[in-house]
Amino acid sequence: MSGYDLKDYIDVRQRLELFYAKHPDGSIQFEFMGVLEANPEYFYGIAYAYRTPNDERPGKGYAQELINGKTSFTRGSELMNLETSAVGRAIGMLGIGISQGVATMDEVVAAQARQESRPAPLKKVPTPSKQSKPFANDAATKAQSDLILKLVDGKLERIYEWKEAQGIEGTLTKIQASALIEHLKQEAPIVSTKREDYDPWAAEQNQ
């Protein structure tokens, strides 16, 4: 966990202990809110920390989590991690256990794990200039085009995504086609993550 000294953070369990020690009649409630409209790869929830049964201004904490966890820390426990993060922040909003900040150790570990799981950015392929060698601006050959179609196996969006990342418009040149072929040979197959195929409640019940 480079860049973070976890001894400076407390976890949600400790924050819960502090909350109930200070408010023995208190209660914690969590509400699942569903998928984020602005970013459908995430869902979110809200937690409320009531100091008394009639607390009109409870601590409120928001949290979001990837629907399909990409690390061993989150995969299969996405909804539970979402709830834990929201609860920790709700208690923190009451000023409890925040000597080192509102974020808890649980949040820091999850955030760092997500960063470490991110793929390396695609390398840019320079666009041929007028000073390029002869034939550098020639269009991709039929053999290159056929090989690219074979490698994407019908998933043409892989070509569009790569071209967009490279800032390439229009027909590929020979050089660009060669770079795309090398990328496709090294790239793992795209796995479907359709939102309609995912039931976040089923993930919780399987724990």
Secondary structure, 3 states (H helix, E strand, C coil): CCCCCHHHCCCHHHHHHHHHHHCCCCEEEEEEEEECCCCCCEEEEEEEEECCCCCCCCEEEEEEEECCCCCCCCCCCHHHHHHHHHHHHHHHCCCCCCCCCCCCHHHHHHHHHHHHHCCCCCCCCCCCCCCCCCCCCCECCHHHHHHHHHHHCCCCHHHHHHHHHHCCCCCCEHHHHHHHHHHHHHCCCCCCCCHHHCCHHHHHHCC
